């Protein structure tokens, strides 16, 4: 994410309902079909947790299952802002399940099935509780289909930054860090649960619909509407899913190594962004040389007018940029996120400094190579900036500080201190090894500390205590 985006809103607490309460609510008119949980299944399950106890968003995500694949079929009408959707989730139970939860904000659920049978579903705030007709055995794969509709919400943070579903003059833009994906499809919306995606979007003919991954076909649906299909085969955290609808110039090229590059640009900013878009292959190549193999099967970007969005965001394979935030340094930052944050995602939102520290340090490295500005000079500037000492990067005070200055600047200083302590050869081996070991998975701060100390053979307790967790600015090193 662009370092100027600072705050997000915490999800409201959500209640877990007992079987009896669910049955009474369903009888009184709750959505979904009736079913007898456990009847004839031979499984005596229990409900999955309503949240994953994230330090900042404890009710975000859901326990008891692991989503393997999302198949989203959407129909959007820009004139009214109405979205009609069908979300098919293929998941595997991690416990014997009698019920499970999905995160969804605002939209109306019209029907829900589990393995083809109507399932009872209850709504409590942003939490859906789904009770299948039969309990699901641990280790079993199951398929949940949710039909829903409505006008998706925009979430506005305390700093006036916006996420979720953003209506544009001629379409929409969906961005999700950290909570925004809950506004346009139901799912397990925590970065610890990653999945592959197929997204098909029907829009008025003449519009484009652009998402993550690679194009998977375009079809005339009749009645003046066209469907665009996209496939993201590599695991993706839901907050990295994006969708752009509107009048875009879409261009598909390849890098010299054959990697597809798909860009989508609003015509109003096409001329001013073209040279930088052409630089994506060079930046991807540079990242590969420093961080190891590029982790996805395509690259690209989406560029919109500055009024549409207030910050750049590292949406997977296709970062989103407002024109006034689309410069070379920011492009390097968001491309670096494809390794750090997208492929290696945070285990909890407390670990987001790992995303931003590596992306910021990539900026410093790029500036040294392209502009002759030593990394040490950027370190000194960051050290002198008192905003970087507001809190320890690994322990933001609350969710409104998740994207505060220390997560970026002081986080990058932590990496530079590691580099100073272990030497260049070991440090860059650590950067590449970290991206390789946790490729397409999630990792925590403790995982990183253990990895660095194992790879370097050094006890860096004092470094972590001062630079990563310390509550005071140290003396200049």
C-alpha positions as CSV (number, residue, x, y, z in Angstrom):
1,X,0.0,0.0,0.0
2,X,1.0,3.6,-0.6
3,X,2.4,5.0,2.7
4,X,0.0,7.9,2.7
5,X,-3.0,5.6,3.5
6,X,-3.1,5.5,7.3
7,X,-6.3,4.2,8.8
8,X,-9.0,1.6,8.5
9,X,-12.2,0.8,10.5
10,X,-12.6,-2.1,12.8
11,X,-15.4,-4.6,12.1
12,X,-18.4,-4.5,14.5
13,X,-18.6,-7.4,17.0
14,X,-20.8,-10.2,15.8
15,X,-22.8,-12.7,17.8
16,X,-22.7,-16.5,17.5
17,X,-26.2,-18.1,17.5
18,X,-27.1,-21.4,19.0
19,X,-28.9,-24.1,17.0
20,X,-32.2,-23.3,18.7
21,X,-31.9,-19.6,18.1
22,X,-31.1,-20.2,14.5
23,X,-34.0,-22.5,14.0
24,X,-36.4,-19.9,15.6
25,X,-35.1,-17.1,13.5
26,X,-35.4,-19.3,10.4
27,X,-38.9,-20.2,11.2
28,X,-39.7,-16.5,11.7
29,X,-38.5,-15.7,8.2
30,X,-34.7,-16.0,8.0
31,X,-33.2,-16.6,4.6
32,X,-32.3,-20.1,3.3
33,X,-33.9,-23.5,3.5
34,X,-34.5,-25.7,6.5
35,X,-32.2,-28.6,7.3
36,X,-31.4,-31.0,10.0
37,X,-27.7,-30.6,10.9
38,X,-26.0,-33.9,11.4
39,X,-29.0,-35.9,10.3
40,X,-27.8,-39.2,8.8
41,X,-24.2,-37.9,8.4
42,X,-22.6,-39.9,11.1
43,X,-20.7,-36.8,12.2
44,X,-21.3,-34.9,15.4
45,X,-19.9,-31.5,14.5
46,X,-19.6,-28.2,16.2
47,X,-19.8,-24.7,14.8
48,X,-16.6,-23.1,13.4
49,X,-15.3,-20.0,15.1
50,X,-16.9,-16.7,14.1
51,X,-13.5,-15.1,13.9
52,X,-9.8,-15.9,13.8
53,X,-8.9,-13.6,16.8
54,X,-6.7,-11.3,14.7
55,X,-5.1,-8.8,17.1
56,X,-6.8,-5.9,15.4
57,X,-9.9,-7.5,13.8
58,X,-10.8,-10.4,16.1
59,X,-14.0,-11.2,14.2
60,X,-12.5,-11.1,10.8
61,X,-12.1,-14.4,9.1
62,X,-13.7,-17.7,10.2
63,X,-12.6,-20.9,11.8
64,X,-13.3,-24.5,10.9
65,X,-12.5,-24.5,7.2
66,X,-10.0,-23.5,4.6
67,X,-11.3,-22.1,1.3
68,X,-9.5,-23.5,-1.7
69,X,-11.3,-21.7,-4.5
70,X,-13.7,-18.8,-5.1
71,X,-15.9,-18.8,-8.2
72,X,-17.5,-15.4,-8.4
73,X,-20.2,-14.6,-11.0
74,X,-21.2,-11.0,-10.9
75,X,-23.5,-8.7,-12.8
76,X,-23.1,-5.0,-12.3
77,X,-25.2,-2.1,-13.5
78,X,-23.2,1.2,-13.3
79,X,-26.2,3.4,-13.7
80,X,-27.9,2.2,-10.5
81,X,-24.9,0.8,-8.7
82,X,-26.6,-2.5,-8.2
83,X,-24.6,-5.7,-8.0
84,X,-26.0,-9.2,-8.3
85,X,-23.7,-12.0,-7.4
86,X,-23.2,-15.7,-7.0
87,X,-20.3,-16.8,-4.9
88,X,-19.3,-20.5,-5.0
89,X,-16.7,-21.4,-2.4
90,X,-14.9,-24.8,-2.5
91,X,-13.5,-25.4,1.0
92,X,-12.1,-28.2,3.2
93,X,-13.3,-28.7,6.7
94,X,-10.5,-28.4,9.4
95,X,-12.9,-29.8,12.1
96,X,-16.2,-31.7,12.2
97,X,-18.5,-28.8,11.3
98,X,-22.2,-28.4,12.2
99,X,-22.2,-24.7,11.1
100,X,-19.7,-22.2,9.7
101,X,-19.4,-18.5,9.2
102,X,-18.8,-16.2,6.2
103,X,-18.0,-12.5,6.2
104,X,-20.2,-10.2,4.2
105,X,-21.0,-6.5,4.6
106,X,-24.3,-4.9,3.6
107,X,-25.5,-7.0,0.7
108,X,-28.7,-9.1,0.9
109,X,-28.4,-12.9,0.9
110,X,-31.1,-14.5,-1.3
111,X,-30.2,-18.2,-1.0
112,X,-27.5,-20.5,0.2
113,X,-26.7,-24.1,-0.5
114,X,-24.1,-26.5,0.8
115,X,-23.2,-29.4,-1.6
116,X,-26.4,-28.7,-3.5
117,X,-28.8,-28.8,-0.6
118,X,-30.5,-25.7,0.8
119,X,-28.8,-24.5,4.0
120,X,-30.1,-22.4,6.8
121,X,-28.4,-19.0,7.1
122,X,-28.6,-16.3,9.7
123,X,-27.3,-12.7,9.4
124,X,-25.8,-10.8,12.4
125,X,-24.1,-7.6,11.2
126,X,-21.3,-8.6,8.8
127,X,-21.4,-12.2,9.9
128,X,-23.3,-15.0,8.0
129,X,-23.9,-18.2,9.9
130,X,-24.5,-21.1,7.6
131,X,-25.9,-24.4,8.9
132,X,-25.7,-27.2,6.3
133,X,-28.4,-29.9,6.2
134,X,-25.8,-32.4,7.3
135,X,-22.7,-32.0,9.4
136,X,-19.4,-31.9,7.5
137,X,-16.6,-34.3,8.5
138,X,-13.1,-33.0,9.2
139,X,-11.0,-33.3,6.0
140,X,-14.1,-33.3,3.7
141,X,-14.3,-30.9,0.8
142,X,-17.6,-29.1,0.5
143,X,-19.1,-26.4,-1.9
144,X,-21.1,-23.5,-0.7
145,X,-23.1,-21.3,-3.1
146,X,-24.4,-17.9,-2.0
147,X,-26.7,-15.8,-4.1
148,X,-26.8,-12.1,-3.1
149,X,-27.5,-8.7,-4.4
150,X,-27.7,-5.0,-3.5
151,X,-25.6,-1.8,-3.7
152,X,-22.1,-2.5,-2.3
153,X,-20.8,-0.3,0.4
154,X,-17.8,2.0,0.6
155,X,-15.9,1.9,3.9
156,X,-14.5,5.2,5.0
157,X,-11.7,5.3,7.6
158,X,-10.9,7.8,10.3
159,X,-8.5,9.6,7.9
160,X,-11.2,9.8,5.2
161,X,-9.5,7.1,3.1
162,X,-11.9,4.8,1.3
163,X,-12.0,1.1,0.5
164,X,-14.4,-1.5,-0.5
165,X,-16.7,-0.8,-3.5
166,X,-15.9,2.7,-4.9
167,X,-18.4,4.0,-7.5
168,X,-16.7,5.8,-10.4
169,X,-18.4,8.3,-12.8
170,X,-18.7,5.5,-15.3
171,X,-18.3,2.3,-13.3
172,X,-16.7,1.0,-10.1
173,X,-13.5,0.1,-8.4
174,X,-13.2,-2.6,-5.7
175,X,-10.2,-2.5,-3.4
176,X,-9.9,-4.4,-0.2
177,X,-7.1,-3.6,2.4
178,X,-7.9,-4.6,5.1
179,X,-11.7,-5.0,5.1
180,X,-13.0,-3.9,1.7
181,X,-13.4,-7.3,0.1
182,X,-16.2,-8.0,2.6
183,X,-18.3,-5.4,0.7
184,X,-18.6,-7.3,-2.6
185,X,-18.4,-11.0,-2.0
186,X,-18.9,-13.4,1.0
187,X,-15.9,-15.4,2.2
188,X,-13.3,-16.1,4.7
189,X,-11.8,-12.6,4.6
190,X,-8.6,-13.0,6.6
191,X,-5.1,-13.0,4.9
192,X,-4.3,-16.3,6.6
193,X,-6.9,-18.1,4.3
194,X,-5.7,-17.8,0.7
195,X,-7.4,-19.3,-2.3
196,X,-7.5,-19.4,-6.1
197,X,-10.1,-17.2,-7.9
198,X,-12.3,-17.3,-11.0
199,X,-14.2,-14.0,-11.4
200,X,-16.7,-13.4,-14.2
201,X,-18.3,-10.0,-14.5
202,X,-21.2,-9.0,-16.7
203,X,-21.4,-5.2,-17.5
204,X,-23.0,-3.1,-20.2
205,X,-21.4,-3.6,-23.7
206,X,-18.8,-1.0,-24.3
207,X,-17.5,-1.2,-20.7
208,X,-14.5,-3.2,-19.5
209,X,-14.3,-5.3,-16.4
210,X,-10.7,-6.0,-15.2
211,X,-9.6,-8.2,-12.3
212,X,-6.7,-10.2,-11.1
213,X,-4.7,-12.9,-12.9
214,X,-5.2,-13.5,-16.6
215,X,-8.1,-13.0,-19.0
216,X,-10.2,-16.2,-19.4
217,X,-12.6,-15.2,-22.1
218,X,-15.1,-12.5,-23.1
219,X,-18.7,-13.3,-24.2
220,X,-21.6,-11.4,-25.5
221,X,-24.5,-12.1,-23.1
222,X,-27.1,-10.4,-25.3
223,X,-29.3,-7.5,-24.3
224,X,-26.4,-5.1,-24.6
225,X,-24.3,-6.8,-22.0
226,X,-20.9,-8.5,-22.1
227,X,-19.2,-10.9,-19.7
228,X,-15.5,-10.8,-18.9
229,X,-13.8,-13.7,-17.2
230,X,-10.6,-13.6,-15.2
231,X,-8.6,-16.4,-13.5
232,X,-6.1,-16.1,-10.7
233,X,-4.7,-19.6,-10.3
234,X,-2.2,-18.8,-7.5
235,X,-3.4,-18.5,-3.9
236,X,-4.6,-15.0,-3.1
237,X,-5.7,-13.3,0.1
238,X,-9.2,-11.8,-0.3
239,X,-8.0,-8.2,0.5
240,X,-5.8,-8.4,-2.7
241,X,-8.8,-9.1,-5.0
242,X,-9.7,-6.2,-7.2
243,X,-12.3,-5.3,-9.9
244,X,-12.3,-2.3,-12.1
245,X,-15.4,-1.5,-14.2
246,X,-15.7,1.3,-16.7
247,X,-14.2,2.8,-19.8
248,X,-10.6,1.4,-19.7
249,X,-8.0,0.9,-22.4
250,X,-6.8,-2.6,-21.8
251,X,-3.5,-3.7,-23.2
252,X,-1.9,-7.2,-23.1
253,X,1.8,-7.6,-23.8
254,X,4.6,-9.8,-22.6
255,X,8.0,-9.3,-21.0
256,X,11.1,-10.5,-22.8
257,X,10.9,-13.6,-20.7
258,X,7.3,-14.3,-21.8
259,X,5.4,-13.1,-18.7
260,X,2.0,-11.7,-19.6
261,X,1.6,-8.0,-18.6
262,X,-2.0,-6.7,-18.6
263,X,-2.7,-3.0,-18.0
264,X,-6.0,-1.1,-17.8
265,X,-6.0,2.7,-17.9
266,X,-8.7,5.2,-17.8
267,X,-8.5,7.2,-21.1
268,X,-8.3,10.5,-19.2
269,X,-4.9,9.4,-17.8
270,X,-3.6,7.2,-20.6
271,X,-1.2,9.6,-22.2
272,X,0.5,10.6,-18.9
273,X,0.9,7.1,-17.6
274,X,2.0,5.3,-20.8
275,X,5.8,5.6,-20.3
276,X,5.7,4.3,-16.8
277,X,3.4,1.4,-17.7
278,X,6.0,0.4,-20.3
279,X,8.6,0.2,-17.5
280,X,6.8,-2.6,-15.7
281,X,8.8,-5.4,-17.4
282,X,12.1,-3.7,-16.4
283,X,11.0,-3.4,-12.8
284,X,9.7,-7.0,-12.6
285,X,13.1,-8.1,-14.0
286,X,14.9,-6.1,-11.3
287,X,12.7,-7.6,-8.6
288,X,13.4,-11.1,-9.9
289,X,17.2,-10.4,-9.8
290,X,17.0,-9.3,-6.2
291,X,14.1,-11.3,-4.6
292,X,14.0,-14.5,-6.7
293,X,11.5,-15.8,-9.3
294,X,8.4,-13.7,-9.9
295,X,5.7,-15.5,-7.9
296,X,2.7,-15.1,-10.3
297,X,1.7,-15.9,-13.8
298,X,1.1,-12.3,-14.9
299,X,1.9,-8.7,-14.0
300,X,0.3,-5.4,-14.8
301,X,-1.5,-2.3,-13.4
302,X,-4.7,-0.4,-13.2
303,X,-4.5,3.4,-13.4
304,X,-7.4,5.7,-12.7
305,X,-7.9,9.5,-12.3
306,X,-6.7,10.8,-8.9
307,X,-10.2,11.6,-7.8
308,X,-11.2,8.0,-7.9
309,X,-8.8,6.8,-5.3
310,X,-6.5,8.4,-2.7
311,X,-3.7,5.9,-2.6
312,X,-2.0,3.1,-4.5
313,X,-2.6,-0.5,-3.6
314,X,-0.8,-3.7,-4.3
315,X,-3.7,-5.8,-5.5
316,X,-2.3,-9.1,-6.7
317,X,-0.8,-9.1,-10.2
318,X,-2.6,-5.8,-11.0
319,X,-1.7,-3.0,-8.6
320,X,-4.1,0.0,-8.6
321,X,-2.8,3.6,-8.9
322,X,-4.4,7.0,-8.9
323,X,-2.5,9.2,-11.5
324,X,-1.0,11.5,-8.9
325,X,0.4,8.5,-7.0
326,X,1.7,6.8,-10.2
327,X,5.5,7.5,-10.2
328,X,8.5,5.2,-10.6
329,X,9.2,4.9,-6.8
330,X,5.6,3.9,-6.1
331,X,5.5,1.5,-8.9
332,X,8.6,-0.2,-7.5
333,X,7.0,-0.3,-4.1
334,X,3.8,-2.0,-5.4
335,X,5.7,-4.5,-7.6
336,X,7.9,-5.5,-4.7
337,X,4.7,-6.3,-2.8
338,X,4.0,-9.1,-5.3
339,X,6.8,-11.0,-3.4
340,X,6.3,-9.4,0.0
341,X,2.7,-9.1,1.0
342,X,1.0,-10.9,-1.9
343,X,2.9,-14.1,-2.3
344,X,4.1,-14.0,1.4
345,X,1.1,-12.6,3.1
346,X,0.8,-11.6,6.8
347,X,-0.4,-14.3,9.2
348,X,-2.3,-11.5,11.1
349,X,-2.7,-7.8,10.5
350,X,-0.2,-7.2,13.2
351,X,2.4,-8.6,10.8
352,X,1.7,-6.1,8.0
353,X,5.0,-4.3,8.7
354,X,6.6,-7.2,6.9
355,X,4.8,-6.2,3.7
356,X,5.6,-2.5,4.0
357,X,9.1,-2.7,5.2
358,X,10.3,-4.9,2.3
359,X,8.4,-2.7,-0.2
360,X,9.9,0.5,1.3
361,X,13.4,-1.1,1.4
362,X,12.9,-2.0,-2.3
363,X,12.4,1.7,-3.0
364,X,15.7,2.5,-1.3
365,X,17.5,-0.2,-3.2
366,X,16.0,1.0,-6.5
367,X,16.9,4.6,-5.8
368,X,20.5,3.6,-5.2
369,X,20.7,1.7,-8.5
370,X,18.8,4.1,-10.7
371,X,19.5,7.5,-9.1
372,X,22.7,7.0,-7.2
373,X,21.1,7.7,-3.8
374,X,22.8,5.4,-1.3
375,X,20.5,3.2,0.8
376,X,22.3,4.6,3.9
377,X,21.1,8.1,2.9
378,X,17.5,7.0,2.9
379,X,18.1,5.3,6.2
380,X,19.4,8.5,7.7
381,X,16.4,10.5,6.4
382,X,14.0,7.9,7.9
383,X,15.9,7.9,11.2
384,X,15.6,11.7,11.4
385,X,11.8,11.7,10.7
386,X,10.1,11.7,14.1
387,X,6.9,10.3,12.6
388,X,8.8,6.9,12.2
389,X,9.2,6.8,16.0
390,X,5.5,7.1,17.0
391,X,5.3,3.4,17.8
392,X,7.1,0.1,17.3
393,X,6.4,-1.3,13.8
394,X,5.6,-4.8,15.0
395,X,3.1,-3.4,17.6
396,X,0.8,-0.6,16.2
397,X,-1.3,0.8,19.1
398,X,-4.6,0.0,17.3
399,X,-6.1,-0.7,13.9
400,X,-6.0,3.0,12.9
401,X,-2.2,2.8,13.0
402,X,-1.8,-0.3,10.8
403,X,-0.6,1.9,8.0
404,X,1.2,4.5,10.0
405,X,4.7,5.8,9.2
406,X,6.6,3.4,11.5
407,X,5.3,0.4,9.6
408,X,7.0,1.8,6.5
409,X,10.0,3.8,7.5
410,X,11.0,2.2,10.7
411,X,10.2,-1.2,9.3
412,X,12.7,-0.5,6.5
413,X,15.2,0.6,9.1
414,X,14.8,-2.8,10.8
415,X,15.8,-4.5,7.5
416,X,18.8,-2.2,7.1
417,X,19.9,-3.0,10.6
418,X,19.7,-6.7,9.8
419,X,21.7,-6.1,6.6
420,X,24.4,-4.2,8.6
421,X,24.5,-7.0,11.2
422,X,24.7,-10.0,8.8
423,X,26.4,-8.5,5.7
424,X,25.1,-8.1,2.1
425,X,25.5,-11.7,0.9
426,X,23.6,-13.2,3.8
427,X,21.0,-10.4,3.8
428,X,20.0,-10.8,0.2
429,X,20.1,-14.6,0.7
430,X,17.6,-14.0,3.5
431,X,15.3,-11.8,1.3
432,X,15.3,-14.4,-1.5
433,X,15.0,-17.3,0.9
434,X,12.1,-15.7,2.8
435,X,10.2,-15.2,-0.4
436,X,10.9,-18.8,-1.4
437,X,10.1,-20.6,1.9
438,X,6.7,-18.8,2.4
439,X,5.8,-18.5,-1.3
440,X,2.0,-18.4,-1.7
441,X,1.4,-18.8,2.1
442,X,1.2,-16.6,5.2
443,X,3.9,-15.9,7.8
444,X,4.3,-14.0,11.1
445,X,6.9,-11.7,12.7
446,X,8.0,-14.7,14.8
447,X,8.5,-16.7,11.6
448,X,10.7,-13.9,10.2
449,X,12.8,-13.6,13.3
450,X,13.4,-17.3,13.4
451,X,14.2,-17.4,9.7
452,X,16.7,-14.5,9.9
453,X,18.5,-16.0,12.9
454,X,18.6,-19.5,11.4
455,X,20.0,-18.2,8.1
456,X,22.5,-15.8,9.6
457,X,23.5,-18.0,12.5
458,X,23.3,-14.9,14.7
459,X,21.3,-14.1,17.9
460,X,19.8,-10.7,17.0
461,X,17.7,-10.3,20.2
462,X,19.1,-6.8,20.9
463,X,18.4,-5.7,17.4
464,X,14.8,-6.8,17.5
465,X,14.3,-5.3,21.0
466,X,15.6,-1.9,20.0
467,X,14.5,-1.5,16.3
468,X,11.4,-3.7,16.0
469,X,9.9,-3.6,19.4
470,X,11.6,-0.7,21.2
471,X,9.4,2.2,22.5
472,X,12.2,4.8,22.3
473,X,14.3,6.2,19.6
474,X,17.9,4.7,19.9
475,X,21.0,6.7,19.6
476,X,22.2,7.2,16.0
477,X,23.9,3.9,15.0
